Amino acid sequence: MSLPFQRMGSLPGVWAMPAVEAQPGWPLPDAGVFLRVFSGAIKPSTVLLRCAVGYIGIWQVIYEQGRNAPDAVHEQLALLTFAIDHEAGGHTREIPFVAGAPMNPSSYGEMVSWLSWKYLLTARRQDLPAHREHDAAQLVRHIEAFDRLVGDVQAGRVRLPERATEVYPPRTIRANTGGQHGRSS
């Protein structure tokens, strides 16, 4: 997979990011778009979607190696989240937010990352009776929270943080319930 950023020489943690591809007015992708990309039903056609596909491979390594996963895997996870948040800013740059619109506790990239994790768990453990229903229910709850967040952001009722917040599992604000926090899954 070709990522939209490149390491800058041998400097650790320094990456070159291209200009944001997303334009104001482009809708922020909802969960359905990502799920179709994760399943291979559609090809990732944007930087944001190409980065999201990268989560599947990273979460696969973490699923298989657990706490033994190399630090580089976690660095890649953070880098993809940064790139997705960077692109999400292009989608939301000119949205007129309602006065006092609350900031979501988790970034869009964190929500996409968690969606890919829940998708992977559901796919990997679907034949295990002890996990099947639980994983599917968590995936559905996250899809609903993700789509509600996208709708609230597009309508200007909730703002997204520009960078990852490291709130795990990711949390969302339900704009229509007075800004109460809720776990997405």
N, C-alpha and C positions, 0 to 999 in steps of 0.2 A: 504494500500500500504506500502510495506517495503522499506524504504529509505536506501541508502548505508552509512549513517553517523548516529552517535548517539550523544546525548547531553552528555557532560562530567560532571557527577555529578550535582550539583546544581549551577554551575557557569553560569551566563547568557552569552549567545553569544559564548560559547566555545563548539565546536563540534569536534569529532574525524572523520577524513576522511580516508577511505581505500586507498590503493595504486591505481593509475590510472589503470583501466581495459583496456582502448583502447591502441592499439599498433601502432607504426609508420607503415604506409602503409595501415592501415584500412581507407577506405574512410570516410570523414566527411559526416554524413547523410544530405541529402537535404530535402526540404520541403515535398516531397511526402512520405518519410518514416514516418515523424511525423504525417502527415495527416492520413495515414493508421492506425497508432497507436491510434490517438485521436478518430477515428471513430470506433475502435474495429475490423477493418479488419485484423490486425495482432497483436500478443501479443508482448509487449515490452520485448526484449530479451537481452538488455544490460543495464548497469547502466544509461547511458545517456538517453535511451528511457524510462526507469522506472521513472526517475526524471521528464522528460517532461510530462508524464501522470499526475503527481502531479499538474502541472500548471492548468489543467482543473478544478480540484476541488477548487483550491485557487481562480482562476478568477471567478468561479461560486459564491463563497461567496462575492467577491468584487462586482460583478454584482448585486447581490441581496441586499447587505447591503450598498453599496456605501461608503460614507465617514464614516459611522458607523461601518465599518469592524474593528475588533479588531487589535491591533498592532501585535499580534502574527501571523496573516494572512500575513501581510507585511513582517514579519521576515521569515516566511516560503518561501515566494516568493523569497526573497533575497538569502536564503540558497539554494534553488533549482537552481537559476541562478549561484551561486558560484560552485555548484557541476557539473553542465553542462559545465561551463567554464573550470573547473578542468579536466574533461574528454576530452573536445575538445583539450586541450593541448597535450594529448596523441596521438590524431589523427594527429596533425600538427607538432609534435616535430622534426621530421627529414625532413620536407619539405624544399628544397633549395629555399629560396626566392630570387627573382630578386633584384639586387642591387638597393637600394632606394625604395623598395616596401613600399607603404604607409600603415599606421596603420588604420584599420577601426575605425570609431568613436564609434561604439557600439560593445559589445562583442557578441560572438556566443550565449551565454545563454540568453542575452537580445533579440536577434533575435528570438530564439525559444519561449521565453516567449510571445513576441508580436504576433508570429504566433498562439500560443494557444489562446490568447485573441481575435484575429480576427476570428479564427475558432469558438470560443464560441459565439461571437456576431452574426456571420452569422447564426449559428444554432438556437440560441435563438430567433432571430428577423426575421427569414425567412418568417413568416406569417404576418409581419407588413409592409404594402406597403410603409410607410414613410422611412423605413430602409433597406428593402430587397436589392434593387439595389446598394445603397451606400455601405452597408456592404460587399456585394459580390465583388464589384469593389475594395474595399480596401484590401480584402483578396487576390484577384488575384495579385494586385500590390505588396503586401508583399511577396507572393510566388515567384514572378519573381525576386524581389530584393534579397531574401534569396538564391534562386538557383544561381543567378549570383555571389553573394558573395562566396558561397561554391565553385563554379567553379574557381573563381579568387584566392581563398585561396589554393585550391588543386594544381593550376598551379604555385603558388608562386608569384603571382602578387600583392596580398594584404595580410597583416599580421593581425592577430586578437589580440586584447588586452587580457591579461591574466585574467583580472577581469572586472566586470561590470563597466560601465562608468556613468551610470544613465542619459544617453542621451535618452529622451523619447519625441516623439516616436523614436525608434531606427533609426539610419541612416547608410547608406552604402556608400562606395566609388566605383565608376565605374572605374576600372583600365584602361579601354580602352578609357576614355575620359579625361585623364590628371589628374585624382585624384579629380574630382569635387564631392562634396557631394550631395547626394540626399536623400530625405525622402523615406523610404521604404514603407510607407503607410500613 
